[in-house]
Amino acid sequence: MTKAAAFFDLDKTLLAKSSTLAYAKPLYQSGMLTRQDLMRSAYGQFVYLVAGANEQQMDQMRVYMSELVKGWDVEQVKAIAAEGLANVIEPIVYAEALTLFDEHHAAGRDVIVISSSGTEIIEPICALLGADKAIGSQVAIEDGKYTGEILFYAYGQGKADAIRLLAADEGYDLSASYAYSDSMTDLPMLEAVGNPVATNPDKELRAVAKDRVWPVLDFRKPVAMASKEAHARNRAAGAAVGGAVALGLAWYARHRLRH
């Protein structure tokens, strides 16, 4: 039988906001962000919600985050990410996205989330949602702290490369697989599979989807997950998401060897 997967972008596809920027307040309360950083994050969230993010803005975000996280304690970030699930993440999950997860699982497909947000942020989110695997951006770590060096940025062509690598490792038939994203910057990811779906698309991606006759999904306002459902999904997916870091570093190592 054909083995296939469903690949999902995270921000504005599964969640109504940027997952990284959504954690600005708890990071500020922990002393890891300054008030200026908090204000900048709030403005960034506003711009992202209204206009999305283009290639230049994504590159600026990469540089900003690289400088910002330098010296942060990794375990503290993990703790904040886990503790903030109920207040930060659950209220911004699209209910339609959870239905899609269930439909793909029922059809025998693995569900994989791939996001430019850091692995330590997206792993607990993916466990909460019930994803089978997570691919996030990788930042180098020394002595338990981030160095600021980005080893792998899960963005643009990088997402498509990671999907193809994972498909080779897991035996996924990409022609029978699905991909969901809201952003034109994820066009390479959508083109990597046989069933691309523009989800809450920005203006540019909506035009491409219309031209190529791709399905388009527009989700309603997010609905907070019921606590019981959230905890059930968390228990079911927690073990599977644990391999996310190894996956990201494996891709980076192979990429370095090829270049």
C-alpha positions as CSV (number, residue, x, y, z in Angstrom):
1,M,0.0,0.0,0.0
2,T,1.1,3.6,-0.7
3,K,2.4,5.3,2.4
4,A,1.6,9.0,2.4
5,A,1.7,12.0,4.7
6,A,0.0,15.4,5.3
7,F,2.4,18.3,5.9
8,F,1.1,21.4,7.6
9,D,2.6,24.8,8.1
10,L,1.9,26.1,11.6
11,D,1.4,29.8,11.8
12,K,-1.9,31.1,10.2
13,T,-2.5,27.6,8.9
14,L,-3.1,25.7,12.2
15,L,-2.9,28.6,14.5
16,A,-4.4,32.1,14.0
17,K,-1.2,33.8,15.1
18,S,2.6,33.4,14.9
19,S,3.6,30.8,17.5
20,T,6.9,32.5,18.3
21,L,5.4,35.9,18.7
22,A,2.5,34.5,20.7
23,Y,5.0,33.6,23.5
24,A,6.3,37.2,23.8
25,K,4.4,37.9,27.0
26,P,5.4,34.9,29.0
27,L,9.0,35.3,27.8
28,Y,8.9,38.9,29.0
29,Q,7.4,37.9,32.3
30,S,10.3,35.5,32.7
31,G,12.8,38.2,32.1
32,M,14.1,36.9,28.8
33,L,12.6,39.7,26.8
34,T,12.9,43.5,27.5
35,R,9.9,45.8,27.3
36,Q,11.2,47.0,23.9
37,D,11.4,43.5,22.7
38,L,7.8,42.9,23.9
39,M,6.5,46.0,22.0
40,R,8.4,45.0,18.9
41,S,6.9,41.5,19.0
42,A,3.4,43.0,19.5
43,Y,3.9,45.2,16.4
44,G,5.3,42.2,14.5
45,Q,2.2,40.1,15.4
46,F,-0.1,42.9,14.2
47,V,1.7,43.3,10.8
48,Y,1.8,39.5,10.4
49,L,-1.9,39.1,11.0
50,V,-2.8,41.9,8.6
51,A,-0.4,41.4,5.8
52,G,1.4,38.1,6.3
53,A,5.1,37.8,5.8
54,N,7.1,38.1,2.6
55,E,10.6,36.8,1.9
56,Q,12.3,40.0,3.1
57,Q,10.4,40.0,6.4
58,M,11.1,36.3,7.0
59,D,14.9,37.0,6.5
60,Q,14.6,39.9,9.0
61,M,12.8,37.6,11.5
62,R,15.6,35.1,11.2
63,V,18.3,37.7,11.9
64,Y,16.3,39.2,14.8
65,M,15.6,35.9,16.4
66,S,19.2,34.7,16.0
67,E,20.4,37.8,18.0
68,L,17.5,37.7,20.5
69,V,17.9,34.1,21.7
70,K,21.7,34.1,22.1
71,G,22.5,33.0,25.7
72,W,19.0,31.9,26.5
73,D,18.7,28.7,28.6
74,V,17.2,25.9,26.5
75,E,15.4,24.2,29.3
76,Q,13.8,27.4,30.5
77,V,12.5,28.0,27.0
78,K,11.1,24.4,26.9
79,A,9.4,25.0,30.3
80,I,7.8,28.3,29.1
81,A,6.6,26.7,25.9
82,A,5.0,23.8,27.8
83,E,3.5,25.9,30.5
84,G,2.0,28.4,28.0
85,L,0.0,25.8,26.0
86,A,-3.3,26.4,27.8
87,N,-3.2,30.2,27.8
88,V,-1.2,31.0,24.7
89,I,-1.8,28.2,22.2
90,E,-5.2,26.5,22.9
91,P,-7.2,29.7,22.3
92,I,-5.7,30.2,18.8
93,V,-6.1,26.7,17.3
94,Y,-8.4,26.4,14.3
95,A,-11.0,23.8,14.9
96,E,-11.0,22.9,11.2
97,A,-7.4,22.1,11.4
98,L,-8.0,19.5,14.1
99,T,-10.7,18.0,11.9
100,L,-8.2,17.7,9.0
101,F,-5.7,16.0,11.4
102,D,-8.4,13.4,12.3
103,E,-9.3,12.8,8.6
104,H,-5.7,12.2,7.5
105,H,-5.1,9.9,10.5
106,A,-8.3,8.0,9.6
107,A,-7.0,7.6,6.0
108,G,-3.7,6.2,7.4
109,R,-1.5,9.2,6.7
110,D,1.1,10.6,9.0
111,V,0.5,14.2,10.0
112,I,3.7,16.3,10.1
113,V,4.0,20.0,11.1
114,I,6.8,22.0,9.7
115,S,7.4,25.6,10.9
116,S,10.1,28.3,10.9
117,S,9.6,28.6,14.7
118,G,12.2,27.0,16.9
119,T,11.9,23.3,17.7
120,E,11.5,23.9,21.4
121,I,8.5,26.0,20.7
122,I,6.7,23.8,18.2
123,E,7.3,20.4,19.8
124,P,4.8,20.8,22.6
125,I,2.3,22.5,20.2
126,C,2.5,19.6,17.9
127,A,2.0,17.1,20.7
128,L,-1.1,19.1,21.8
129,L,-2.5,19.1,18.3
130,G,-1.9,15.4,17.8
131,A,0.8,15.6,15.1
132,D,3.1,12.6,14.4
133,K,6.3,14.5,13.7
134,A,7.5,18.1,13.9
135,I,10.2,19.9,11.9
136,G,11.3,23.2,13.3
137,S,14.2,25.6,12.9
138,Q,17.4,24.5,14.6
139,V,19.6,26.8,16.7
140,A,23.0,25.6,17.9
141,I,23.3,24.8,21.6
142,E,26.4,24.9,23.8
143,D,26.4,24.2,27.5
144,G,22.6,24.2,27.6
145,K,22.3,27.7,26.0
146,Y,21.6,28.9,22.5
147,T,24.6,30.3,20.6
148,G,22.5,32.3,18.2
149,E,23.8,30.3,15.2
150,I,20.9,29.0,13.1
151,L,21.8,25.5,11.8
152,F,18.6,25.0,9.8
153,Y,15.9,27.6,9.0
154,A,12.6,25.8,8.2
155,Y,11.5,28.3,5.6
156,G,11.0,28.5,1.8
157,Q,13.0,26.0,-0.1
158,G,14.4,24.6,3.2
159,K,10.9,23.3,4.0
160,A,10.7,21.5,0.7
161,D,14.2,20.0,1.2
162,A,13.2,18.8,4.6
163,I,10.0,17.2,3.3
164,R,11.9,15.3,0.6
165,L,14.5,14.1,3.0
166,L,11.8,12.9,5.4
167,A,9.9,11.2,2.6
168,A,13.1,9.3,1.6
169,D,13.7,8.2,5.2
170,E,10.1,7.2,5.9
171,G,9.1,5.9,2.5
172,Y,6.4,8.5,1.9
173,D,5.0,8.8,-1.7
174,L,4.9,12.6,-2.1
175,S,2.7,12.3,-5.2
176,A,0.0,10.9,-2.9
177,S,0.8,13.3,0.0
178,Y,-0.8,16.6,1.0
179,A,0.6,20.0,2.0
180,Y,-1.2,22.9,3.7
181,S,0.0,26.5,4.0
182,D,-1.1,30.1,4.0
183,S,1.9,31.8,2.6
184,M,3.5,32.4,-0.8
185,T,6.9,31.8,0.8
186,D,5.8,28.2,1.2
187,L,5.2,27.6,-2.5
188,P,8.2,25.2,-2.7
189,M,6.6,23.1,0.1
190,L,3.2,23.0,-1.7
191,E,4.8,22.1,-5.0
192,A,6.7,19.2,-3.4
193,V,3.5,17.1,-3.0
194,G,0.7,15.8,-5.3
195,N,-2.1,17.5,-3.3
196,P,-1.3,21.1,-2.4
197,V,-4.0,23.0,-0.5
198,A,-3.8,26.8,0.0
199,T,-5.1,27.4,3.5
200,N,-6.1,30.9,4.7
201,P,-3.9,32.0,1.8
202,D,-2.3,35.5,1.4
203,K,-3.1,37.4,-1.8
204,E,-0.2,36.0,-3.8
205,L,-0.8,32.4,-2.9
206,R,-4.6,32.8,-3.5
207,A,-3.8,34.0,-7.0
208,V,-1.4,31.0,-7.6
209,A,-4.0,28.6,-6.3
210,K,-6.7,30.0,-8.6
211,D,-4.4,29.8,-11.6
212,R,-3.3,26.2,-10.9
213,V,-6.8,25.1,-9.7
214,W,-5.6,24.1,-6.2
215,P,-8.2,23.7,-3.4
216,V,-8.5,26.7,-1.1
217,L,-9.6,26.5,2.5
218,D,-10.6,29.6,4.6
219,F,-10.9,28.8,8.3
220,R,-13.2,30.6,10.7
221,K,-12.1,32.3,13.9
222,P,-10.2,30.0,16.2
223,V,-12.0,28.0,18.8
224,A,-10.3,27.2,22.1
225,M,-9.8,23.5,22.4
226,A,-11.7,21.7,25.1
227,S,-9.4,20.8,28.0
228,K,-10.3,17.1,27.8
229,E,-9.7,16.9,24.1
230,A,-6.4,18.8,24.4
231,H,-5.1,16.5,27.1
232,A,-6.1,13.4,25.2
233,R,-4.2,14.6,22.1
234,N,-1.2,15.5,24.2
235,R,-1.0,12.0,25.7
236,A,-1.4,10.3,22.3
237,A,1.2,12.4,20.4
238,G,3.8,13.2,23.0
239,A,6.1,10.3,22.3
240,A,6.0,10.6,18.6
241,V,7.0,14.3,18.5
242,G,10.2,13.6,20.6
243,G,12.2,12.9,17.4
244,A,11.9,16.3,16.0
245,V,15.3,17.6,17.1
246,A,17.1,14.6,15.6
247,L,15.2,15.1,12.3
248,G,16.2,18.7,12.0
249,L,19.9,18.1,12.8
250,A,20.0,15.1,10.5
251,W,18.8,17.3,7.6
252,Y,21.4,19.9,8.4
253,A,24.2,17.4,8.6
254,R,23.3,15.9,5.2
255,H,23.0,19.4,3.7
256,R,26.5,20.3,4.9
257,L,27.9,17.1,3.5
258,R,26.4,17.8,0.1
259,H,27.8,21.3,0.0
